[in-house]
Amino acid sequence: MSDPLPVLDDLAAESGELDALVTELSEAEWKAQTPAEGWTVAHQVAHLIWTDRVALTAVTDPAAFDAHLAEAAARPFTFVDEGAEAGAALPPADLLAGWRSGRAALDAALRGAGPGARVPWYGPPMSVPSMATARLMETWAHGQDVADALGVRRAPTARLRHIARLGWRTRDFAYAMNGLTPPEAPFRIELTPPDGEGRWAYGPEEAPQRVAGPALDFCLLVTRRAHRGDLAVHAEGPDADRWLDLAQAFAGPPGTPRAPRGEGA
């Protein structure tokens, strides 16, 4: 992933797909409740605006981002929700306009960053491709919440490969977020792509513990958008099995897990 342009192109495509989903929504549909408790469709889009704006600050003004981190640390359990709540109060047309202009500005900033640029974030600094991957993951995950609220079934695409790889790379982070020490040995991840052709594989082939299943289900798992029991993702080995209960590809606390289907999911 040394060339950032492919993932930036995929981020733009993912954003465009969600944009097409919400652009013609009625006022009532913007207020529809999503699976995230207390968050409407408007909250989901407002959150993407907020995080795009923060990412743009991180790329273009690291000192201002440091100030943002200090402010976030003072209100760690409410800061993100406050941003979504403020944005959700705006008229839908203003939300859409702000999201479109914000993501265009971020795209330009990421494309204009120099080779080897490191972007500060909530954890360690990230490369431009890693930042774009994180934005794609969030856009897809919050887009899933929107689709669920509207009763829309989205066709999975090859863009999921970015999220799948991120889910694999954040294995140890997920353990740390739960106050646990990660296993020393890596896992092998083998996923069936959306088109069913071949497989996406991560980790050493000889690893004794493994995770396998459809790429879509794995991405739903690591973004915590579905209950593990509703997904066809399977583990071989006790550590790999435990990880499937902890996995998360996003920064911050794990949040409330989704209920199984039939129990309010």
Backbone hydrogen bonds, N-H to C=O, Kabsch-Sander energy under -0.5 kcal/mol:
donor,donor_aa,acceptor,acceptor_aa,energy
8,L,4,P,-2.1
9,D,5,L,-2.9
10,D,6,P,-2.2
11,L,7,V,-2.4
12,A,8,L,-2.2
13,A,9,D,-2.1
14,E,10,D,-2.7
15,S,11,L,-2.5
16,G,12,A,-2.3
17,E,13,A,-2.1
18,L,14,E,-1.8
19,D,15,S,-2.7
20,A,16,G,-2.3
21,L,17,E,-1.2
22,V,18,L,-1.7
23,T,19,D,-1.9
25,L,22,V,-1.8
30,W,26,S,-2.1
31,K,27,E,-1.1
32,A,29,E,-1.3
34,T,39,W,-2.7
37,E,35,P,-0.7
39,W,36,A,-2.5
40,T,38,G,-0.5
41,V,32,A,-1.5
42,A,30,W,-2.2
44,Q,40,T,-1.9
45,V,41,V,-2.0
46,A,42,A,-2.7
47,H,43,H,-2.5
48,L,44,Q,-1.6
49,I,45,V,-2.2
50,W,46,A,-2.5
51,T,47,H,-2.7
52,D,48,L,-2.4
53,R,49,I,-2.3
54,V,50,W,-2.3
55,A,51,T,-2.6
56,L,52,D,-2.4
57,T,53,R,-2.1
58,A,54,V,-2.3
59,V,55,A,-2.0
60,T,56,L,-2.6
61,D,57,T,-3.0
65,F,61,D,-2.0
66,D,62,P,-2.1
67,A,63,A,-1.6
68,H,64,A,-1.9
69,L,65,F,-2.4
70,A,66,D,-1.9
71,E,67,A,-2.0
72,A,68,H,-2.8
73,A,69,L,-2.5
74,A,70,A,-1.2
75,R,71,E,-0.8
75,R,72,A,-0.9
78,T,75,R,-1.3
79,F,75,R,-2.2
82,E,78,T,-2.5
83,G,79,F,-1.6
84,A,80,V,-2.0
85,E,81,D,-2.7
86,A,82,E,-2.3
87,G,83,G,-1.9
88,A,84,A,-2.5
89,A,85,E,-0.8
89,A,86,A,-0.6
90,L,87,G,-1.8
94,D,91,P,-0.7
95,L,91,P,-2.1
96,L,92,P,-2.7
97,A,93,A,-2.2
98,G,94,D,-2.6
99,W,95,L,-2.6
100,R,96,L,-2.6
101,S,97,A,-2.3
102,G,98,G,-2.2
103,R,99,W,-2.5
104,A,100,R,-1.7
105,A,101,S,-2.1
106,L,102,G,-2.2
107,D,103,R,-2.4
108,A,104,A,-2.2
109,A,105,A,-2.2
110,L,106,L,-2.7
111,R,107,D,-2.4
112,G,108,A,-1.7
113,A,109,A,-0.7
113,A,110,L,-0.6
117,A,114,G,-2.0
119,V,126,M,-4.1
121,W,123,G,-0.7
126,M,119,V,-3.2
128,V,117,A,-0.6
131,M,127,S,-2.4
132,A,128,V,-2.6
133,T,129,P,-2.3
134,A,130,S,-2.4
135,R,131,M,-2.2
136,L,132,A,-2.3
137,M,133,T,-2.6
138,E,134,A,-2.2
139,T,135,R,-2.5
140,W,136,L,-2.8
141,A,137,M,-2.7
142,H,138,E,-2.8
143,G,139,T,-1.9
144,Q,140,W,-1.8
145,D,141,A,-1.5
146,V,142,H,-1.9
147,A,143,G,-2.8
148,D,144,Q,-2.7
149,A,145,D,-2.1
150,L,146,V,-1.9
151,G,147,A,-0.8
151,G,148,D,-0.6
152,V,147,A,-2.8
154,R,152,V,-0.7
160,L,157,T,-1.7
161,R,158,A,-1.9
162,H,159,R,-1.4
163,I,159,R,-0.7
164,A,160,L,-2.9
165,R,161,R,-2.1
166,L,162,H,-2.0
167,G,163,I,-2.7
168,W,164,A,-1.9
169,R,165,R,-2.5
170,T,166,L,-1.8
171,R,168,W,-1.4
174,A,170,T,-2.1
175,Y,171,R,-1.5
176,A,172,D,-2.3
177,M,173,F,-2.4
178,N,174,A,-0.8
178,N,175,Y,-1.0
179,G,176,A,-1.9
180,L,175,Y,-2.7
188,R,209,Q,-2.1
189,I,202,Y,-3.1
190,E,211,V,-2.6
191,L,200,W,-2.8
192,T,213,G,-1.9
196,G,193,P,-1.8
198,G,196,G,-0.6
200,W,191,L,-2.7
201,A,199,R,-0.6
202,Y,189,I,-2.3
207,A,204,P,-1.6
210,R,236,E,-1.7
211,V,188,R,-2.4
212,A,234,H,-2.5
213,G,190,E,-1.3
215,A,192,T,-2.9
218,F,214,P,-2.2
219,C,215,A,-2.5
220,L,216,L,-2.4
221,L,217,D,-2.0
222,V,218,F,-2.7
223,T,219,C,-1.4
224,R,221,L,-1.3
225,R,220,L,-2.9
226,A,220,L,-0.8
230,D,227,H,-2.0
231,L,228,R,-1.8
233,V,231,L,-0.7
234,H,212,A,-2.9
234,H,232,A,-0.5
236,E,210,R,-2.9
237,G,235,A,-0.5
241,D,237,G,-2.2
242,R,238,P,-2.2
243,W,239,D,-2.3
244,L,240,A,-1.5
245,D,241,D,-0.5
245,D,242,R,-1.4
246,L,242,R,-0.5
246,L,243,W,-1.7
247,A,243,W,-2.6
249,A,222,V,-2.9
263,E,260,P,-2.0
265,A,260,P,-0.8
